[in-house]
């Protein structure tokens, strides 16, 4: 996932600028965001396949 690489880089820079925040919190938030984005992409892909095969558009 390209976005998770960007998230990790963002966290590194954020950690340098804001050392009071815990590493665990940052990593947990980045993972949750990456998982959410991955889930949304997979859902969109499956909807596209459904629309293509059935002609049914779910709104």
C-alpha positions as a Markdown table, in Angstrom:
| # | Residue | x | y | z |
|---|---|---|---|---|
| 1 | Unk | 0.0 | 0.0 | 0.0 |
| 2 | Unk | 1.5 | 3.3 | -1.1 |
| 3 | Unk | -0.6 | 5.3 | 1.4 |
| 4 | Unk | 0.7 | 3.3 | 4.4 |
| 5 | Unk | 4.2 | 4.3 | 3.3 |
| 6 | Unk | 3.2 | 7.9 | 3.3 |
| 7 | Unk | 1.5 | 7.5 | 6.6 |
| 8 | Unk | 4.7 | 6.1 | 8.1 |
| 9 | Unk | 6.8 | 8.9 | 6.7 |
| 10 | Unk | 4.2 | 11.4 | 8.0 |
| 11 | Unk | 4.4 | 9.8 | 11.5 |
| 12 | Unk | 8.2 | 10.0 | 11.5 |
| 13 | Unk | 8.1 | 13.8 | 10.8 |
| 14 | Unk | 5.3 | 14.3 | 13.3 |
| 15 | Unk | 7.2 | 12.5 | 16.0 |
| 16 | Unk | 10.2 | 14.7 | 15.4 |
| 17 | Unk | 8.1 | 17.9 | 15.7 |
| 18 | Unk | 5.9 | 16.7 | 18.5 |
| 19 | Unk | 7.8 | 14.4 | 20.9 |
| 20 | Unk | 5.2 | 14.5 | 23.6 |
| 21 | Unk | 2.8 | 12.2 | 21.8 |
| 22 | Unk | 3.4 | 8.5 | 22.3 |
| 23 | Unk | 4.6 | 6.3 | 19.4 |
| 24 | Unk | 2.0 | 3.6 | 20.2 |
| 25 | Unk | -0.9 | 6.1 | 19.6 |
| 26 | Unk | 0.6 | 7.3 | 16.3 |
| 27 | Unk | 1.2 | 3.8 | 14.9 |
| 28 | Unk | -2.3 | 2.6 | 16.0 |
| 29 | Unk | -3.9 | 5.6 | 14.3 |
| 30 | Unk | -1.9 | 5.1 | 11.1 |
| 31 | Unk | -2.8 | 1.4 | 10.9 |
| 32 | Unk | -6.5 | 2.1 | 11.5 |
| 33 | Unk | -6.5 | 4.7 | 8.7 |
| 34 | Unk | -4.6 | 2.4 | 6.3 |
| 35 | Unk | -7.0 | -0.5 | 7.0 |
| 36 | Unk | -10.0 | 1.8 | 6.5 |
| 37 | Unk | -8.7 | 3.0 | 3.2 |
| 38 | Unk | -7.9 | -0.5 | 2.1 |
| 39 | Unk | -11.4 | -1.7 | 3.0 |
| 40 | Unk | -13.0 | 1.2 | 1.1 |
| 41 | Unk | -10.9 | 0.4 | -2.0 |
| 42 | Unk | -11.9 | -3.2 | -1.9 |
| 43 | Unk | -15.6 | -2.4 | -1.4 |
| 44 | Unk | -15.4 | 0.0 | -4.4 |
| 45 | Unk | -13.8 | -2.7 | -6.5 |
| 46 | Unk | -16.4 | -5.3 | -5.6 |
| 47 | Unk | -19.3 | -2.8 | -6.4 |
| 48 | Unk | -17.7 | -2.1 | -9.8 |
| 49 | Unk | -17.6 | -5.8 | -10.5 |
| 50 | Unk | -21.2 | -6.2 | -9.4 |
| 51 | Unk | -22.4 | -3.3 | -11.6 |
| 52 | Unk | -20.5 | -4.7 | -14.6 |
| 53 | Unk | -21.8 | -8.2 | -14.3 |
| 54 | Unk | -25.4 | -7.5 | -13.4 |
| 55 | Unk | -26.0 | -4.0 | -14.7 |
| 56 | Unk | -27.3 | -3.2 | -11.2 |
| 57 | Unk | -26.1 | 0.1 | -9.8 |
| 58 | Unk | -26.2 | 0.3 | -6.0 |
| 59 | Unk | -26.5 | 3.8 | -4.7 |
